[in-house]
Amino acid sequence: MTDHRAAELGRHPRGTLAIVLAYGLVFALGWLVLYFLVYSPRGAIHP
């Protein structure tokens, strides 16, 4: 095996971090939208 291929074996595919960050950003934005548009206007829970 050449040195070039051996160096690439332990590396993540290009774009993996970008996909993970994009998924996290979409999740966080979705959570904030639900919180501010649904739960926040309802107010606190009263027993």
Buried (B, 14 or more C-beta within 10 A) or exposed (E): EEEEEEEEEEEEEEEEEEEEEEEEEEEEEEEEEEEEEEEEEEEEEEE
